[in-house]
Amino acid sequence: MTNKHLYSHPYIPNSHPNIKRQMLDEIGIDSIDELFKVIPEELHFNETLNLPKALDEFRLKRHVEAILEKNESADDMINFLGAGCWQHFVPAVCDEVNQRAEFLNDYAGKTYEDFGRWQSLFEYQSLVGELVDMDIVNNPMYDWAQAAATSIRMAGRITGRTEFIIPKAIHPEKLVIIKNYCAPHMTLIQVDYEKDSGQINLAELKSKLSKNTAAIYFENPSFLGFIEEQGQEISDLAHEHGALSVVGVDPSSLGVLAPPAHYGADIVCGELQPLGMHMNYGGGQAGFIATRDEKKYVEQYPSRMFGIAPTIEGEYVFGDVMMSRTSMRDRINGNEFIGTMTALWGITAGVYLSLLGPEGMTELGETIFQKSKYAMKQLSTIPGVKAPLFKSAHFKEFIVDFNDTGKTVEEINKYLQENGIFGGLDLSKIFPELGECALYCVTEVHSKEAIDHLVHTINEYV
């Protein structure tokens, strides 16, 4: 500083008064206030903010750590919450690779600064493609909800139609995202589920299909944990009406369940978080989309994809595929606007899949099946408790019915938390027709002792 009285904030670029003065002079104004003339005076805050005394870096760090220590995380508690972000074991190598500087410090990467990023993402695409038995996989998106919404928009462009059908057994927050993302170009139509099994009501589905239907979207396993056993019938109905079958999938299930491509799916999407990503509050999510290698699908992807090609020197290089279809090439005519993506999680998923391989994914799926089946069986021994609610096969998640216990899910979850357990997601408000029910999640990380402790604690309370 040329003047010791001038103040520059250590964490805010261009905050030095001399620099701010140069910027104001450059755009021809006397003060920053002139930039806000369009805002009515009555909306201006002209008082002094009541802020506490500034802390130095050390004290600020201690203050924030003290706040964070009030949280109870899945590391401190036995956790049976899932509902879109699940607790899986993360091999150490996943963190070791995704924290390498050449991956961590660059957003997208170019040929002159890539250091293997494009090849890593190509390998991720190849591994996910093998898992879902599809040819083309995109660079990861924000999360499953965005991947599902984008898949439906793709179906609308491919078919030239404006309606899509979704089952009611879907996470309401995901439904809102899909609806918002597809509006105003596409109209949402919902179809109910069978009350005893949770399966899509095929009779109602048939009645709602029309010449305007672009796609039927369903998830397998469903949000409520049951396996949709009518996948082929649903896909056939879509194709009979000239629509596409779009299926959302949890990839951790594909070591034991057939991939959606085997029962007629045209577009597959889902969540990568189970593949080597820690649960994070507000992060650690990544969505993917996969299709067959057909031009009508490939040209409708809005996101980046990486391919491999030989050079005239006999080497192989990695690069963007059909970049002209993206908003990065054409902001006005791109399929959809695509901004920051979650490429780092794609690299992580690639590490995870290469580490486990086909046998590891099968072992993972079998372990989850066995442990969740044991949990359902033991919970059903508690008087007044029924698990699962639906008469269907389940994977990883299932509904526990507490309606006959005389206790609310809120009361039960509070008691569980007092005893070191996070209970299942309370469904009483988001699916009120189910009454006092909760969605429980069991994965490979849950030991027999943890499940027995859950059962004992619930039995003790109800």
C-alpha positions as CSV (number, residue, x, y, z in Angstrom):
1,M,0.0,0.0,0.0
2,T,1.1,3.5,-0.7
3,N,-1.0,4.9,2.1
4,K,-1.1,3.0,5.4
5,H,-4.6,4.3,6.1
6,L,-6.0,2.8,3.0
7,Y,-7.6,-0.6,3.7
8,S,-7.5,-3.7,1.4
9,H,-9.5,-6.8,2.5
10,P,-7.2,-9.9,2.4
11,Y,-9.9,-12.1,0.9
12,I,-11.7,-9.7,-1.5
13,P,-9.9,-9.0,-4.9
14,N,-9.7,-5.4,-6.0
15,S,-10.8,-4.1,-2.6
16,H,-7.9,-1.6,-2.4
17,P,-9.3,2.0,-2.6
18,N,-6.9,3.0,-5.3
19,I,-7.9,0.1,-7.5
20,K,-11.6,0.8,-6.8
21,R,-11.0,4.4,-7.8
22,Q,-9.4,3.4,-11.1
23,M,-12.4,1.1,-11.8
24,L,-14.9,3.9,-11.1
25,D,-12.9,6.3,-13.3
26,E,-12.8,3.8,-16.1
27,I,-16.6,3.5,-16.3
28,G,-17.1,7.2,-15.7
29,I,-18.9,7.4,-12.3
30,D,-18.0,9.1,-9.0
31,S,-19.1,6.4,-6.6
32,I,-20.4,2.8,-6.4
33,D,-23.8,4.2,-5.3
34,E,-24.4,5.4,-8.8
35,L,-24.6,1.8,-10.0
36,F,-27.7,1.3,-7.8
37,K,-29.7,4.3,-8.8
38,V,-32.3,2.0,-10.4
39,I,-33.2,0.6,-6.9
40,P,-35.8,2.7,-5.2
41,E,-34.5,4.8,-2.3
42,E,-36.9,3.2,0.2
43,L,-35.2,-0.2,-0.4
44,H,-31.8,1.1,0.5
45,F,-30.3,0.2,3.9
46,N,-28.8,3.5,5.1
47,E,-28.0,2.4,8.7
48,T,-24.9,0.8,10.1
49,L,-24.9,-3.0,10.1
50,N,-24.9,-4.4,13.7
51,L,-21.9,-6.7,13.2
52,P,-19.7,-8.2,15.9
53,K,-16.1,-7.1,16.3
54,A,-13.9,-8.6,13.5
55,L,-12.0,-11.8,14.4
56,D,-8.5,-12.6,13.3
57,E,-8.0,-15.7,11.2
58,F,-7.1,-18.0,14.1
59,R,-10.1,-16.9,16.2
60,L,-12.4,-17.1,13.2
61,K,-11.2,-20.7,12.6
62,R,-11.9,-21.7,16.2
63,H,-15.3,-20.0,16.1
64,V,-16.4,-21.9,13.0
65,E,-15.1,-25.2,14.3
66,A,-17.1,-24.7,17.5
67,I,-20.2,-24.2,15.5
68,L,-19.5,-27.3,13.4
69,E,-18.9,-29.4,16.5
70,K,-22.6,-28.9,17.4
71,N,-23.5,-31.1,14.4
72,E,-24.2,-34.8,14.7
73,S,-23.0,-36.5,11.6
74,A,-23.2,-40.1,10.2
75,D,-19.7,-40.6,11.6
76,D,-21.0,-40.0,15.1
77,M,-24.3,-41.8,14.8
78,I,-25.6,-45.1,13.3
79,N,-27.3,-43.8,10.2
80,F,-30.4,-45.3,8.5
81,L,-31.2,-42.2,6.4
82,G,-31.0,-42.4,2.6
83,A,-33.6,-40.9,0.3
84,G,-31.2,-39.8,-2.5
85,C,-27.9,-39.5,-0.6
86,W,-26.7,-42.8,0.8
87,Q,-23.9,-43.8,3.2
88,H,-21.6,-46.2,1.4
89,F,-18.0,-47.2,2.1
90,V,-15.6,-45.0,0.2
91,P,-12.3,-46.7,-0.6
92,A,-9.3,-44.5,0.3
93,V,-8.0,-44.6,-3.3
94,C,-11.0,-42.6,-4.4
95,D,-10.0,-39.7,-2.3
96,E,-6.3,-40.2,-3.1
97,V,-6.9,-39.8,-6.9
98,N,-9.6,-37.1,-6.9
99,Q,-7.4,-34.9,-4.7
100,R,-4.4,-35.0,-7.0
101,A,-3.5,-31.4,-8.1
102,E,-3.9,-32.1,-11.8
103,F,-7.5,-33.0,-11.3
104,L,-8.5,-30.8,-8.4
105,N,-7.1,-27.4,-9.5
106,D,-8.6,-27.1,-13.0
107,Y,-12.3,-26.7,-13.9
108,A,-12.5,-28.3,-17.4
109,G,-9.1,-28.8,-18.8
110,K,-7.7,-28.1,-22.3
111,T,-5.3,-30.0,-24.5
112,Y,-2.4,-27.9,-23.4
113,E,-3.1,-28.2,-19.6
114,D,-5.0,-31.5,-19.4
115,F,-2.6,-33.8,-17.6
116,G,-4.9,-36.8,-18.1
117,R,-8.2,-35.3,-17.2
118,W,-9.9,-36.0,-20.5
119,Q,-8.6,-39.6,-20.6
120,S,-9.8,-40.1,-17.0
121,L,-13.3,-38.9,-17.9
122,F,-13.3,-41.1,-21.0
123,E,-12.5,-44.1,-18.8
124,Y,-15.3,-43.1,-16.4
125,Q,-17.7,-42.9,-19.4
126,S,-16.6,-46.3,-20.6
127,L,-17.0,-47.9,-17.1
128,V,-20.5,-46.4,-16.5
129,G,-21.4,-47.4,-20.1
130,E,-20.5,-51.0,-19.3
131,L,-22.4,-50.9,-16.0
132,V,-25.6,-49.7,-17.6
133,D,-25.0,-51.5,-20.9
134,M,-25.2,-48.4,-23.0
135,D,-22.8,-46.9,-25.5
136,I,-22.7,-43.2,-24.7
137,V,-22.3,-41.6,-21.3
138,N,-22.0,-37.8,-20.6
139,N,-19.8,-35.8,-18.4
140,P,-21.4,-35.7,-14.9
141,M,-24.1,-33.2,-14.2
142,Y,-25.2,-31.6,-10.9
143,D,-27.3,-34.5,-9.6
144,W,-29.9,-37.2,-10.5
145,A,-32.7,-34.6,-10.6
146,Q,-31.0,-32.5,-13.2
147,A,-30.0,-35.7,-15.2
148,A,-33.6,-36.9,-15.1
149,A,-34.9,-33.5,-16.2
150,T,-32.4,-33.2,-19.0
151,S,-33.2,-36.7,-20.2
152,I,-36.9,-35.8,-20.4
153,R,-36.0,-32.6,-22.3
154,M,-33.9,-34.7,-24.7
155,A,-36.9,-37.0,-25.2
156,G,-39.1,-34.0,-26.0
157,R,-36.6,-32.7,-28.6
158,I,-36.2,-36.2,-30.2
159,T,-40.0,-36.9,-30.4
160,G,-41.1,-33.3,-31.0
161,R,-43.7,-33.9,-28.2
162,T,-44.6,-31.8,-25.1
163,E,-45.9,-34.2,-22.4
164,F,-44.2,-36.6,-20.1
165,I,-45.4,-39.1,-17.5
166,I,-43.9,-39.7,-14.1
167,P,-45.1,-42.0,-11.2
168,K,-46.2,-40.4,-8.0
169,A,-43.8,-42.6,-6.0
170,I,-40.9,-40.2,-6.6
171,H,-39.1,-37.8,-4.3
172,P,-41.2,-34.6,-4.2
173,E,-38.1,-32.4,-4.3
174,K,-36.8,-34.2,-7.4
175,L,-40.3,-33.8,-8.9
176,V,-40.2,-30.0,-8.4
177,I,-36.8,-29.8,-10.0
178,I,-37.9,-31.8,-13.0
179,K,-41.1,-29.8,-13.3
180,N,-39.3,-26.5,-13.1
181,Y,-36.6,-27.5,-15.5
182,C,-39.1,-28.8,-18.2
183,A,-41.5,-25.8,-17.9
184,P,-42.9,-24.2,-20.0
185,H,-41.9,-26.4,-22.9
186,M,-43.2,-29.7,-21.5
187,T,-46.2,-30.7,-19.4
188,L,-46.0,-33.1,-16.4
189,I,-48.6,-35.9,-16.0
190,Q,-48.4,-38.1,-13.0
191,V,-49.6,-41.7,-12.6
192,D,-50.5,-43.4,-9.3
193,Y,-49.0,-46.5,-7.8
194,E,-50.7,-49.8,-6.6
195,K,-51.4,-49.5,-2.9
196,D,-50.3,-53.0,-2.0
197,S,-47.2,-53.3,-4.1
198,G,-46.1,-49.7,-5.0
199,Q,-45.8,-50.8,-8.7
200,I,-47.0,-48.3,-11.3
201,N,-50.7,-48.6,-12.0
202,L,-50.6,-49.9,-15.6
203,A,-54.3,-49.3,-16.3
204,E,-54.0,-45.6,-15.3
205,L,-50.7,-45.3,-17.3
206,K,-52.4,-46.6,-20.4
207,S,-55.2,-44.1,-20.0
208,K,-52.8,-41.2,-19.8
209,L,-50.6,-42.1,-22.8
210,S,-51.4,-40.1,-25.9
211,K,-49.9,-38.9,-29.2
212,N,-48.4,-36.0,-27.2
213,T,-46.4,-38.2,-24.8
214,A,-42.7,-37.7,-25.3
215,A,-41.5,-40.0,-22.5
216,I,-42.4,-42.2,-19.6
217,Y,-40.0,-41.7,-16.7
218,F,-39.7,-44.1,-13.9
219,E,-37.0,-45.2,-11.4
220,N,-35.7,-48.6,-10.6
221,P,-35.3,-49.1,-7.7
222,S,-37.9,-46.5,-6.9
223,F,-37.5,-43.7,-4.5
224,L,-39.5,-45.8,-2.0
225,G,-37.1,-48.7,-2.4
226,F,-39.2,-51.3,-4.2
227,I,-38.1,-52.7,-7.5
228,E,-40.3,-51.9,-10.4
229,E,-41.1,-55.3,-11.9
230,Q,-43.0,-54.0,-14.9
231,G,-40.1,-52.3,-16.6
232,Q,-40.5,-54.1,-19.9
233,E,-44.3,-53.6,-20.0
234,I,-43.8,-49.9,-19.3
235,S,-41.2,-49.5,-22.0
236,D,-43.4,-51.4,-24.5
237,L,-46.3,-49.1,-23.8
238,A,-44.1,-46.1,-24.4
239,H,-42.8,-47.5,-27.7
240,E,-46.3,-48.4,-28.9
241,H,-47.3,-44.7,-28.6
242,G,-44.1,-43.4,-30.2
243,A,-42.7,-42.2,-26.9
244,L,-39.3,-43.0,-25.2
245,S,-38.7,-45.0,-22.1
246,V,-36.5,-43.0,-19.7
247,V,-35.3,-44.9,-16.6
248,G,-33.5,-43.5,-13.5
249,V,-31.3,-46.0,-11.7
250,D,-29.1,-46.3,-8.6
251,P,-25.9,-47.7,-10.1
252,S,-25.1,-49.6,-6.8
253,S,-27.9,-52.0,-7.7
254,L,-26.6,-53.0,-11.1
255,G,-24.3,-55.7,-9.8
256,V,-27.5,-57.8,-9.0
257,L,-30.3,-56.1,-11.1
258,A,-30.6,-56.1,-14.9
259,P,-29.7,-52.7,-16.3
260,P,-32.6,-50.6,-17.7
261,A,-31.3,-51.2,-21.3
262,H,-32.4,-54.8,-20.9
263,Y,-36.0,-53.9,-20.4
264,G,-36.5,-51.3,-23.1
265,A,-35.0,-48.1,-21.8
266,D,-34.0,-45.6,-24.4
267,I,-32.3,-43.1,-22.0
268,V,-30.8,-44.1,-18.7
269,C,-29.9,-41.6,-16.0
270,G,-29.1,-41.7,-12.3
271,E,-26.9,-40.7,-9.4
272,L,-23.2,-41.3,-9.1
273,Q,-22.9,-40.6,-5.4
274,P,-22.9,-44.3,-4.4
275,L,-19.8,-44.8,-6.5
276,G,-17.0,-43.6,-4.2
277,M,-18.4,-40.2,-2.9
278,H,-18.8,-39.2,0.7
279,M,-22.1,-37.7,1.8
280,N,-21.9,-34.0,2.0
281,Y,-24.4,-31.4,3.1
282,G,-25.2,-29.6,-0.2
283,G,-22.6,-31.5,-2.3
284,G,-21.1,-34.8,-3.3
285,Q,-23.9,-35.4,-5.9
286,A,-23.4,-36.1,-9.6
287,G,-25.9,-37.2,-12.3
288,F,-25.2,-39.1,-15.4
289,I,-27.1,-39.8,-18.7
290,A,-26.5,-42.8,-21.0
291,T,-28.0,-43.8,-24.4
292,R,-27.3,-46.0,-27.4
293,D,-24.7,-44.7,-29.9
294,E,-27.3,-43.3,-32.3
295,K,-27.1,-39.8,-33.8
296,K,-30.6,-38.8,-32.7
297,Y,-29.6,-39.3,-29.1
298,V,-26.0,-38.1,-29.2
299,E,-26.9,-34.7,-30.9
300,Q,-29.4,-34.0,-28.1
301,Y,-27.0,-34.2,-25.2
302,P,-26.4,-30.7,-23.9
303,S,-23.4,-31.6,-21.8
304,R,-19.8,-32.4,-22.7
305,M,-18.7,-35.9,-23.7
306,F,-15.1,-37.1,-24.4
307,G,-14.1,-39.5,-27.2
308,I,-10.9,-41.2,-28.4
309,A,-9.5,-41.0,-31.9
310,P,-6.3,-42.0,-33.7
311,T,-3.9,-39.4,-35.0
312,I,-1.9,-39.5,-38.3
313,E,1.2,-40.3,-36.2
314,G,-0.4,-43.4,-34.9
315,E,-1.1,-42.1,-31.4
316,Y,-4.5,-41.8,-29.7
317,V,-6.0,-38.5,-28.4
318,F,-9.0,-37.6,-26.3
319,G,-11.3,-34.7,-27.1
320,D,-14.8,-33.3,-27.1
321,V,-17.5,-35.0,-29.1
322,M,-19.8,-33.0,-31.3
323,M,-19.0,-29.8,-29.4
324,S,-21.3,-27.8,-31.8
325,R,-24.4,-29.2,-30.0
326,T,-23.5,-27.5,-26.7
327,S,-24.1,-24.0,-25.3
328,M,-20.3,-23.7,-24.9
329,R,-20.1,-23.5,-28.7
330,D,-23.4,-21.7,-29.4
331,R,-25.0,-19.8,-26.6
332,I,-28.1,-19.0,-28.5
333,N,-28.8,-22.3,-30.4
334,G,-27.3,-24.8,-28.0
335,N,-29.7,-27.6,-26.8
336,E,-29.7,-26.4,-23.2
337,F,-27.5,-24.1,-21.3
338,I,-24.7,-26.0,-19.5
339,G,-22.5,-24.3,-16.9
340,T,-20.3,-25.8,-14.2
341,M,-20.4,-29.5,-14.1
342,T,-19.2,-32.2,-11.6
343,A,-16.4,-33.7,-13.6
344,L,-14.3,-34.4,-10.5
345,W,-17.0,-36.8,-9.3
346,G,-16.9,-38.6,-12.7
347,I,-13.2,-39.3,-12.2
348,T,-14.0,-40.5,-8.7
349,A,-16.8,-42.9,-10.0
350,G,-14.3,-44.2,-12.6
351,V,-11.8,-45.0,-9.8
352,Y,-14.5,-46.7,-7.8
353,L,-15.7,-48.9,-10.7
354,S,-12.3,-49.8,-11.8
355,L,-11.4,-50.8,-8.3
356,L,-14.4,-53.0,-7.7
357,G,-14.9,-54.4,-11.1
358,P,-17.8,-56.7,-12.1
359,E,-17.3,-59.1,-9.2
360,G,-17.0,-56.3,-6.7
361,M,-20.2,-54.7,-7.9
362,T,-22.0,-58.0,-7.6
363,E,-20.7,-58.6,-4.1
364,L,-21.8,-55.0,-3.2
365,G,-25.3,-55.6,-4.4
366,E,-25.6,-59.0,-2.8
367,T,-24.4,-57.6,0.5
368,I,-27.0,-54.8,0.4
369,F,-29.7,-57.2,-0.5
370,Q,-28.9,-59.5,2.4
371,K,-28.5,-56.8,5.0
372,S,-31.6,-54.9,4.1
373,K,-33.6,-58.2,4.0
374,Y,-32.3,-59.0,7.5
375,A,-33.3,-55.5,8.7
376,M,-36.8,-55.8,7.4
377,K,-37.3,-59.3,8.9
378,Q,-36.1,-58.1,12.3
379,L,-38.1,-54.9,12.3
380,S,-41.2,-56.9,11.5
381,T,-40.8,-58.8,14.8
382,I,-41.6,-55.6,16.8
383,P,-45.3,-55.5,17.8
384,G,-47.2,-53.0,15.6
385,V,-44.4,-52.5,13.1
386,K,-44.5,-53.7,9.5
387,A,-41.5,-53.8,7.2
388,P,-41.6,-53.4,4.3
389,L,-44.9,-51.7,3.7
390,F,-45.2,-52.8,0.0
391,K,-45.4,-56.4,-1.2
392,S,-42.5,-56.1,-3.6
393,A,-38.8,-56.9,-3.7
394,H,-36.7,-54.1,-2.3
395,F,-33.1,-52.9,-2.8
396,K,-31.3,-50.8,-0.1
397,E,-34.4,-48.8,1.0
398,F,-37.8,-49.8,2.3
399,I,-40.7,-48.3,4.1
400,V,-41.3,-49.1,7.8
401,D,-44.9,-48.8,8.8
402,F,-45.5,-47.5,12.4
403,N,-49.2,-46.8,12.1
404,D,-50.2,-49.5,14.6
405,T,-47.7,-48.5,17.2
406,G,-49.5,-45.4,18.5
407,K,-46.4,-43.4,18.0
408,T,-45.5,-40.9,15.3
409,V,-42.4,-41.2,13.2
410,E,-41.3,-37.8,14.6
411,E,-41.5,-39.2,18.2
412,I,-39.7,-42.4,17.2
413,N,-36.9,-40.6,15.4
414,K,-36.4,-38.3,18.3
415,Y,-36.0,-41.2,20.7
416,L,-33.6,-42.9,18.3
417,Q,-31.5,-39.8,18.0
418,E,-31.2,-39.6,21.8
419,N,-29.8,-43.1,21.6
420,G,-27.3,-42.5,18.9
421,I,-29.3,-43.5,15.8
422,F,-30.6,-41.5,12.8
423,G,-33.9,-43.1,11.9
424,G,-35.5,-43.2,8.5
425,L,-36.9,-40.3,6.5
426,D,-40.4,-39.3,7.9
427,L,-42.9,-39.8,5.0
428,S,-45.9,-38.6,6.9
429,K,-45.9,-35.2,5.3
430,I,-44.5,-35.9,1.8
431,F,-46.7,-39.0,1.4
432,P,-49.6,-38.3,3.8
433,E,-51.6,-41.2,2.4
434,L,-49.2,-43.6,4.0
435,G,-49.7,-42.2,7.5
436,E,-46.9,-42.8,10.0
437,C,-44.3,-44.4,7.8
438,A,-40.5,-43.9,7.4
439,L,-38.1,-44.7,4.6
440,Y,-35.1,-46.7,5.9
441,C,-31.8,-47.3,4.2
442,V,-29.4,-50.2,4.7
443,T,-26.2,-50.5,2.8
444,E,-22.9,-52.5,3.1
445,V,-21.7,-50.3,6.0
446,H,-24.4,-51.5,8.4
447,S,-23.3,-54.3,10.6
448,K,-25.6,-56.9,12.2
449,E,-24.9,-55.3,15.6
450,A,-26.1,-51.9,14.3
451,I,-29.3,-53.3,12.8
452,D,-30.0,-55.2,16.1
453,H,-29.4,-52.1,18.1
454,L,-31.9,-50.2,15.9
455,V,-34.5,-53.0,16.4
456,H,-33.9,-53.2,20.1
457,T,-34.2,-49.4,20.5
458,I,-37.5,-49.1,18.6
459,N,-38.9,-52.1,20.4
460,E,-37.9,-50.5,23.7
461,Y,-39.8,-47.3,22.8
462,V,-43.0,-48.5,21.1
